[in-house]
Amino acid sequence: MDQLVDLIARYGLLFVFANVLLEQGGLPIPALPTLVLAGALAADGKLSAPLVLAVAVAASVIADFPWFLAGRRFGYRALRAVCRVSVSPESCVRQTEGIFERYGLMSLALAKFIPGYSTVAPPLAGILRTPTATFLLYNTAGAAVWAGAAVAGGVLFHRQVDRLVAAFEHMGAWGLALLLLGLALYLLMRWARLVQFQRVLRMARISVEDLRRLLVEGHNPLILDVRTNLSYRFDPRTIPGAIRFHLNELDEKLAGIPTEQEIILYCT
């Protein structure tokens, strides 16, 4: 464990840059523990806190900017792609658009603190044709607040962090094994969540061909278009006969509908 701390102290800036770049790029590799540890090392005089903050912000912006450009170039296809690696894929698009609709570009300043939103916000900003300079301004500010809070936490609580690191050092190889086990469990939980979500989708989906067959055969299913306002604005096409309303109105709209009625939701 002490070798790991020495490694971070020696190559701390590069380590912070790589960790933040990979996490903000979409990989499930948490960067907050690294930033907190770097802040503690800065308090101990082994790293420079301003340089750690600058490197973390630069890595975050470098990771976010390609997704922003992808949103401009590919539209909702980019958003669907990034949602495949989201922390919460089942609510990725809807939650993101709901936050963006409510708070606009200001949401970018706090995006890093919202699970799943930090990776999804840049392509959505690109889809909405946000000016590049404006995106970079808000995105950089958000990255600075996020990374700054983590580094400041490490500086303020460096004694507690030092004691925790010392405890792992005392455990020797078992301490490193415990850290690796924790990371493996985190990745396993992410994978299991994604597999479960995909299984639910396979059970709940209806194909275009099956829906067309139902319509042609006169079964007249109730089709509800519950897409978000943003997605509808960019693609106003809908299924013939679909009723459009917000998902929050679901209980109200379904009141009085016979239970044997086939109901199909058309969402983002």
C-alpha positions in Angstrom: 0.0 0.0 0.0 2.9 2.4 0.8 4.2 1.7 -2.7 0.9 2.9 -4.1 1.0 6.1 -2.1 4.6 6.7 -3.2 3.6 6.1 -6.8 0.7 8.6 -6.6 3.1 11.1 -4.9 5.7 10.7 -7.6 3.4 10.6 -10.6 0.4 12.3 -8.9 -0.5 14.8 -11.6 -0.4 12.2 -14.3 -2.3 9.7 -12.2 -5.0 12.4 -11.5 -5.2 13.3 -15.2 -5.6 9.7 -16.3 -8.2 8.9 -13.7 -10.4 11.9 -14.3 -10.1 11.6 -18.0 -11.2 7.9 -17.9 -14.1 8.6 -15.5 -15.4 11.6 -17.3 -15.1 9.8 -20.6 -17.6 7.3 -19.4 -15.6 4.5 -17.8 -16.7 3.3 -14.3 -13.5 4.3 -12.6 -14.3 6.7 -9.7 -12.0 9.7 -9.6 -13.1 11.4 -6.3 -11.0 9.1 -4.1 -8.0 9.9 -6.1 -8.7 13.7 -5.9 -9.2 13.5 -2.1 -6.0 11.5 -1.7 -4.2 14.0 -3.9 -5.5 16.8 -1.7 -4.2 15.1 1.4 -0.8 14.6 -0.2 -0.9 18.3 -1.1 -1.5 19.2 2.5 1.5 17.0 3.4 3.7 18.9 0.9 4.0 16.1 -1.5 1.9 17.6 -4.3 0.7 21.1 -5.3 -3.0 21.6 -4.7 -3.4 24.3 -7.5 -1.7 22.0 -10.0 -3.8 19.0 -9.0 -6.9 21.2 -9.5 -5.7 22.5 -12.9 -4.9 19.0 -14.1 -8.2 17.6 -13.0 -10.2 20.4 -14.7 -8.2 20.0 -17.9 -8.8 16.3 -18.0 -12.5 16.8 -17.4 -12.9 19.3 -20.2 -10.8 17.2 -22.6 -13.1 14.2 -21.8 -16.3 16.2 -22.2 -15.5 18.2 -25.3 -15.6 15.2 -27.8 -19.1 14.2 -26.4 -20.2 17.8 -26.9 -19.0 17.6 -30.5 -20.6 14.2 -31.0 -24.0 15.7 -29.8 -23.7 18.4 -32.4 -22.7 16.0 -35.1 -24.9 12.9 -34.4 -27.8 14.3 -32.3 -29.7 11.8 -30.2 -27.5 8.9 -31.4 -24.7 10.3 -29.3 -26.9 10.6 -26.3 -28.0 7.0 -26.6 -24.4 5.9 -27.0 -23.3 7.6 -23.8 -26.3 6.3 -21.9 -25.1 2.8 -22.5 -22.3 3.4 -20.0 -24.4 5.6 -17.6 -24.6 4.9 -13.9 -28.4 4.8 -14.3 -29.2 3.8 -17.8 -32.9 3.3 -17.0 -33.4 7.0 -16.4 -30.5 8.4 -18.3 -32.2 10.4 -21.1 -35.3 11.4 -19.2 -33.5 12.5 -16.1 -30.9 14.4 -18.1 -33.4 16.2 -20.2 -35.6 17.0 -17.2 -32.6 18.7 -15.5 -31.6 20.5 -18.6 -35.1 21.7 -19.3 -35.4 23.1 -15.8 -32.0 24.7 -15.2 -30.5 25.1 -18.6 -26.8 25.7 -19.0 -26.5 26.5 -15.2 -26.9 22.7 -14.7 -23.5 22.2 -16.2 -22.0 24.0 -13.2 -23.3 21.2 -10.9 -23.4 18.4 -13.4 -20.4 16.5 -11.9 -22.3 16.1 -8.6 -25.3 14.4 -10.1 -24.8 10.6 -10.8 -25.0 9.8 -14.4 -25.6 13.4 -15.5 -22.0 14.6 -15.8 -21.3 12.2 -18.7 -24.7 12.8 -20.4 -24.9 16.6 -20.2 -22.1 17.4 -22.7 -23.7 15.6 -25.7 -27.1 17.1 -24.8 -25.5 20.6 -24.8 -24.2 19.8 -28.2 -27.6 18.6 -29.4 -29.1 21.9 -28.3 -26.5 23.8 -30.4 -25.0 25.5 -27.4 -22.2 27.9 -28.5 -18.8 26.3 -28.0 -17.4 29.1 -25.9 -20.5 29.1 -23.7 -20.3 25.3 -23.2 -16.6 25.5 -22.3 -17.2 28.3 -19.8 -19.9 26.5 -17.9 -18.2 23.1 -18.3 -14.9 24.4 -17.0 -16.7 26.1 -14.0 -18.5 22.9 -13.2 -15.3 20.9 -13.3 -13.5 23.4 -11.1 -16.2 23.3 -8.5 -16.3 19.5 -8.5 -12.6 18.9 -8.5 -12.0 21.8 -6.1 -14.5 20.3 -3.6 -12.7 17.0 -3.6 -9.2 18.4 -3.4 -10.3 20.8 -0.6 -11.8 17.9 1.3 -8.5 16.1 1.1 -6.6 19.1 2.3 -9.0 19.8 5.2 -9.2 16.2 6.3 -5.7 15.2 5.5 -5.0 13.8 8.9 -8.0 11.5 8.7 -6.9 10.4 5.2 -3.4 9.9 6.4 -4.7 7.6 9.2 -6.8 5.7 6.8 -3.9 5.2 4.4 -1.7 4.2 7.4 -4.3 1.6 8.4 -4.2 0.1 4.9 -0.4 0.2 5.0 -0.5 -1.7 8.2 -2.5 -4.4 6.5 0.2 -4.7 3.9 -0.8 -6.7 0.8 -4.2 -7.4 2.4 -4.9 -3.6 2.3 -4.2 -3.4 -1.4 -6.3 -6.6 -2.0 -9.2 -5.0 -0.1 -9.0 -1.9 -2.3 -9.0 -4.0 -5.4 -11.9 -6.1 -4.1 -13.9 -2.9 -3.5 -13.3 -1.7 -7.0 -14.2 -5.1 -8.4 -17.4 -5.1 -6.4 -18.3 -1.7 -7.7 -17.7 -2.7 -11.3 -19.7 -5.9 -10.7 -22.6 -3.9 -9.4 -22.5 -1.6 -12.4 -22.5 -4.6 -14.8 -25.3 -6.4 -12.9 -27.4 -3.2 -13.0 -26.9 -2.9 -16.7 -27.7 -6.6 -17.4 -30.9 -6.3 -15.3 -32.0 -3.3 -17.2 -31.4 -4.9 -20.6 -33.3 -8.0 -19.5 -36.3 -5.8 -18.4 -36.2 -4.0 -21.8 -36.2 -7.3 -23.7 -39.3 -8.4 -21.7 -41.2 -5.1 -22.1 -40.4 -4.1 -25.7 -42.7 -4.6 -28.7 -41.2 -4.5 -32.1 -42.4 -2.1 -34.9 -43.6 -5.1 -36.9 -45.7 -6.4 -33.9 -47.2 -3.0 -33.3 -48.1 -2.6 -37.0 -49.7 -6.1 -36.9 -51.9 -5.1 -33.9 -53.0 -2.0 -35.7 -53.8 -3.7 -39.0 -55.7 -6.5 -37.3 -57.9 -3.9 -35.5 -56.8 -4.6 -31.9 -56.5 -0.8 -31.4 -53.9 -0.7 -28.6 -53.7 2.5 -26.6 -50.4 4.2 -27.7 -49.0 6.9 -25.4 -46.3 9.2 -26.6 -44.4 10.1 -23.3 -41.3 11.6 -24.8 -39.7 14.6 -23.2 -40.3 18.0 -24.6 -36.8 18.3 -25.8 -36.8 15.1 -27.7 -40.2 15.9 -29.2 -38.9 19.3 -30.3 -36.0 17.7 -32.2 -38.2 14.9 -33.7 -41.9 15.7 -33.7 -42.8 12.6 -35.7 -45.0 10.2 -33.8 -46.9 7.0 -34.2 -50.4 7.5 -35.9 -53.1 7.6 -33.2 -50.7 8.1 -30.3 -51.8 10.3 -27.5 -49.0 12.7 -26.3 -48.6 13.7 -22.7 -46.0 14.0 -19.9 -45.1 10.9 -18.0 -46.1 12.6 -14.7 -49.7 12.6 -16.0 -49.7 8.8 -16.4 -52.0 7.9 -13.5 -54.5 10.6 -14.5 -54.6 9.6 -18.1 -54.9 5.9 -17.4 -57.8 6.4 -15.0 -60.9 4.6 -16.3 -59.1 2.7 -19.0 -60.2 -1.1 -19.1 -57.6 -3.3 -17.6 -57.7 -5.6 -20.7 -56.7 -2.6 -22.9 -53.3 -3.1 -24.5 -51.2 -0.1 -23.5 -47.9 0.8 -25.3 -45.6 3.6 -24.2 -43.6 5.4 -26.8 -40.7 7.1 -24.9 -37.4 8.8 -25.5 
